[in-house]
Amino acid sequence: MNTGSSTGHPVPQELKKIPQAYSQAADQQGTLVELTYNTYESTTYEQKSKKLTKRAIVYLPYGYSEDQKYNVLYLMHGGWSNETSNLGTPEQPNSFKNVIDHAIENGEVQPLIIVCPTYNNESPEDSGDYTLAFYTLTVNYHNELVNDLIPAVEGTYSTYADSTSPEDIKNSRDHRAFGGFSMGSVTTWYTFVNCLDEFRYFLPMSGAMDYEGDDVDAAVTASGHSPDDFFIYAVTGTDDFEHGHFTSQIEGMFSMPSGNFIASDREETGNIAFRVKDGYSHDGRAATEYIYNGLMWFWN
């Protein structure tokens, strides 16, 4: 059976609202740092025809220590955004950083590292080009993620990976999650399709692929991973314009004859918890609340 540390800990049926007090600075504050790394332009990654230097914003929890190992959430932004959209910058943190600080301080979330990267490639405006972002950058992002970003992050900070070798990254997959809202959710699905060896947990939020579930189903079968090797916490809102598309993909996954996807709120009995928030739209309030709830479940 699975070895995930969330076994026996159910995903609540109702999402918890972020307490109003969490908008203010916490007493115990984590740190945001910039991490630069080298990669290649996504559309020609395998040919390595154009080198790029990119930046990720990394959240280190209060009391971060090299003597402690930390779980890692790779958190992708949505369309028309970049690596600073979720948590801000070291000089100008966003209010959502306060939420993470409070949640850790109050014991709702285990201290963890959060990495905010970008699928933008040659231009900061790439994210605003829907065709480029949806059909190319999100699809190909897994190359940069596995080959360049994860080694850069986990070779710099203390995680469960003993080294940045492909083998050690795979061996530590239980301590690694990927999530994103909107276009970041599309990136999350493609990460699932391509990176089951490196990730156990997935948090797709209000963004679907152009399929009814067959591609993600085929990916599980091809990967050699069994249905108890991963868990997906999928969230959207009733008033979200992606609600129908997102729901259709999830339902398509459940209907696959392979049986690779099983609805459950517990890891020991299934691998997808699908939640729909009544009245929520495609906006920042929804995104931050979904991430907050996901973090309260992952590794808790």
C-alpha positions as a printed Julia matrix, in Angstrom:
300×3 Matrix{Float64}:
   0.0    0.0     0.0
   1.07   3.62   -0.18
   3.66   5.2     2.07
   2.28   8.73    2.02
   2.31  10.41    5.41
  -1.29  11.62    4.95
  -2.71   8.09    5.21
  -5.69   8.06    7.56
  -6.09  11.83    7.41
  -9.26  12.62    5.43
  -9.72  15.56    3.1
 -12.61  17.57    4.65
 -15.81  17.76    2.63
 -16.05  21.51    3.22
 -13.23  23.95    2.53
 -12.17  26.13    5.44
 -12.22  29.89    4.89
  -9.0   31.75    5.52
  -9.34  33.54    8.88
  -9.49  37.31    8.48
  -6.65  37.74   10.97
  -4.34  35.87    8.61
  -4.14  38.89    6.33
  -1.87  40.59    8.87
   1.76  39.72    9.51
   2.35  36.73   11.77
   4.66  36.74   14.77
   6.69  33.92   13.23
   7.45  34.94    9.67
   8.95  32.83    6.95
  11.38  34.23    4.39
  11.11  34.78    0.65
  14.28  34.39   -1.4
  15.08  34.56   -5.11
  16.63  31.55   -6.79
  18.06  31.82  -10.3
  18.83  28.79  -12.43
  19.72  27.91  -16.0
  17.36  26.16  -18.37
  16.47  26.04  -22.06
  13.68  27.53  -24.12
  10.68  25.2   -23.8
   9.69  24.67  -27.4
  13.18  23.45  -28.3
  14.24  22.06  -24.93
  15.47  18.72  -26.22
  17.62  20.45  -28.85
  18.95  22.86  -26.18
  19.09  25.55  -28.84
  18.61  28.56  -26.56
  19.84  28.95  -23.0
  17.76  30.9   -20.51
  18.36  32.13  -16.97
  15.16  32.08  -14.97
  14.02  33.01  -11.48
  11.86  31.29   -8.89
  10.58  32.78   -5.64
  11.17  30.39   -2.75
   9.4   30.45    0.61
  11.42  29.17    3.56
   9.45  28.63    6.78
  10.17  30.39   10.05
  13.1   28.66   11.75
  14.31  27.04    8.54
  17.35  24.89    9.33
  19.73  22.85    7.23
  19.49  20.23    9.98
  15.84  19.55    9.15
  14.3   18.03    6.02
  11.33  19.79    4.42
   8.51  18.79    2.1
   8.26  20.91   -1.04
   5.28  22.35   -2.91
   5.98  23.63   -6.41
   3.22  26.2    -6.97
   2.56  27.5   -10.48
   0.81  30.78  -11.29
  -2.1   31.3   -13.69
  -2.41  33.18  -16.95
  -1.22  36.77  -17.3
   1.02  36.21  -14.25
   4.55  35.26  -13.23
   6.65  33.78  -10.45
   5.86  36.7    -8.11
   2.08  36.43   -8.38
   1.41  33.95   -5.56
   3.73  35.14   -2.79
   5.32  38.34   -4.09
   9.01  39.14   -3.83
  11.47  39.35   -0.92
  11.12  43.14   -1.04
   7.33  43.15   -1.46
   5.64  40.0    -0.16
   1.99  39.45   -1.05
  -0.6   39.07    1.69
  -0.86  35.35    0.95
   2.59  34.93    2.49
   0.99  36.06    5.78
  -1.58  33.3     5.39
   1.15  30.66    5.03
   3.05  32.1     7.99
  -0.04  32.0    10.23
  -1.06  28.52    9.1
   2.37  27.15    9.98
   2.58  29.12   13.23
  -0.82  27.76   14.32
   0.01  24.17   13.45
  -2.45  23.88   10.56
   0.33  23.33    8.03
   3.67  21.6     8.54
   6.71  23.8     7.93
   7.53  23.38    4.26
   9.31  24.96    1.32
   7.14  26.54   -1.39
   8.62  27.19   -4.81
   6.89  29.68   -7.12
   8.32  29.3   -10.64
   7.03  30.44  -14.04
   6.41  28.68  -17.33
   7.11  32.02  -19.06
  10.12  31.54  -21.28
  11.54  34.19  -23.59
   9.27  37.02  -22.45
   7.58  38.04  -19.2
   4.45  38.44  -21.33
   4.38  34.79  -22.45
   1.71  34.05  -19.86
  -0.69  36.46  -21.53
  -0.51  34.66  -24.87
  -3.21  32.01  -24.36
  -2.28  29.87  -27.35
   1.42  29.87  -26.47
   0.85  29.24  -22.77
  -1.91  26.6   -23.05
  -0.66  24.59  -26.01
   3.11  24.9   -25.67
   4.58  26.22  -22.42
   2.38  24.32  -19.96
   2.71  21.17  -22.06
   6.51  21.27  -22.13
   7.22  22.7   -18.69
   8.0   19.28  -17.2
  11.38  19.25  -18.98
  12.58  22.35  -17.17
  10.93  21.29  -13.93
  12.62  17.91  -13.59
  15.95  18.62  -15.23
  16.66  22.15  -14.02
  14.35  23.58  -11.35
  14.1   20.65   -8.93
  17.88  20.11   -8.87
  18.43  23.86   -8.39
  15.98  24.03   -5.48
  16.8   20.76   -3.78
  20.52  21.15   -4.28
  20.3   24.5    -2.46
  17.77  23.85    0.33
  17.25  20.99    2.74
  14.66  18.54    1.42
  14.12  14.78    1.54
  16.22  14.29   -1.6
  19.63  12.97   -0.51
  21.15  14.42   -3.67
  19.98  15.9    -6.96
  20.55  12.69   -8.88
  17.47  11.46  -10.8
  17.39   8.39   -8.55
  17.36  10.38   -5.3
  14.75  12.79   -6.64
  12.53   9.83   -7.52
  13.15   8.19   -4.15
  11.89  11.33   -2.37
   8.68  11.73   -4.44
   6.47  11.2    -1.35
   7.68  14.58   -0.07
   7.0   16.58   -3.23
   3.77  18.18   -4.53
   2.84  20.26   -7.55
  -0.14  22.59   -7.76
  -1.51  25.53   -9.63
  -4.61  27.61  -10.37
  -6.06  28.22  -13.84
  -3.2   27.95  -16.35
  -1.14  26.71  -13.42
  -3.68  23.91  -13.07
  -3.13  22.99  -16.72
   0.59  22.83  -15.91
  -0.26  20.62  -12.93
  -2.08  18.11  -15.14
   0.84  17.95  -17.56
   3.2   17.53  -14.62
   1.04  14.6   -13.53
   1.21  13.11  -17.02
   4.99  13.4   -17.23
   6.35  13.4   -13.68
   4.7   10.67  -11.61
   8.19   9.38  -10.86
   9.06  12.67   -9.14
   5.77  13.75   -7.48
   3.21  12.04   -5.27
   0.75  14.88   -4.57
  -1.08  17.15   -7.0
  -3.29  20.22   -6.45
  -4.99  21.19   -9.72
  -7.39  24.13   -9.29
  -9.86  25.38  -11.91
  -7.96  24.48  -15.05
  -8.27  21.4   -17.26
  -6.53  19.85  -20.23
  -8.27  19.51  -23.59
  -9.26  15.93  -22.82
 -11.86  13.91  -20.96
  -9.35  11.97  -18.9
  -7.8    9.58  -21.4
  -4.36  11.2   -21.45
  -3.94  11.21  -17.69
  -5.22   7.63  -17.56
  -2.72   6.49  -20.18
   0.06   8.27  -18.27
  -0.6    6.26  -15.12
  -0.6    2.98  -17.02
   2.57   3.86  -18.94
   4.39   5.04  -15.81
   4.1    1.69  -14.08
   2.7    3.4   -10.97
  -0.33   1.89   -9.3
  -3.43   3.85   -8.25
  -2.17   4.04   -4.65
   1.06   5.75   -5.7
  -0.44   9.26   -5.97
  -3.17  11.53   -4.67
  -4.94  14.39   -6.44
  -6.78  17.12   -4.51
  -8.82  18.83   -7.24
 -10.82  22.0    -6.54
 -13.02  24.46   -8.42
 -16.03  26.71   -7.79
 -19.65  26.55   -8.95
 -19.43  30.03  -10.51
 -16.02  29.46  -12.1
 -16.03  29.59  -15.91
 -13.78  26.51  -15.82
 -16.21  24.54  -13.64
 -17.78  22.57  -16.49
 -14.53  21.82  -18.3
 -12.72  20.9   -15.08
 -15.57  18.7   -13.84
 -15.8   16.98  -17.21
 -12.15  15.98  -17.05
 -12.46  14.64  -13.5
 -15.59  12.65  -14.38
 -13.83  11.32  -17.47
 -10.97  10.12  -15.3
 -13.37   8.34  -12.95
 -15.05   6.59  -15.9
 -11.85   5.12  -17.36
 -12.11   1.29  -17.52
  -8.56   0.93  -16.19
  -9.72   1.83  -12.69
  -6.71   4.08  -12.22
  -8.78   6.85  -10.57
 -10.84   6.3    -7.45
 -12.84   8.98   -5.65
 -12.03   9.14   -1.95
 -11.18  11.54    0.82
  -8.53   9.16    2.2
  -5.34   7.88    0.63
  -5.87   4.31    1.78
  -9.14   4.01   -0.17
  -8.61   6.11   -3.31
  -6.61   8.8    -5.04
  -8.81  11.78   -5.97
 -10.65  14.13   -3.65
 -12.77  16.43   -5.83
 -14.22  19.49   -4.13
 -16.48  22.21   -5.55
 -16.87  25.45   -3.58
 -20.35  26.92   -3.81
 -20.45  30.47   -5.18
 -16.73  30.74   -5.9
 -15.48  32.21   -9.17
 -12.21  32.25  -11.11
 -10.38  34.76   -8.93
  -7.7   35.32   -6.33
  -9.95  34.62   -3.35
 -10.69  31.17   -4.71
  -7.06  30.42   -5.57
  -5.66  31.36   -2.16
  -8.38  29.49   -0.26
  -7.86  26.36   -2.35
  -4.09  26.44   -1.77
  -4.6   27.02    1.96
  -6.88  23.98    2.21
  -4.56  21.82    0.14
  -1.62  22.65    2.37
  -3.64  21.79    5.47
  -4.03  18.29    4.06
  -0.7   17.52    2.35
   1.7   15.74    4.76
  -0.41  16.76    7.75
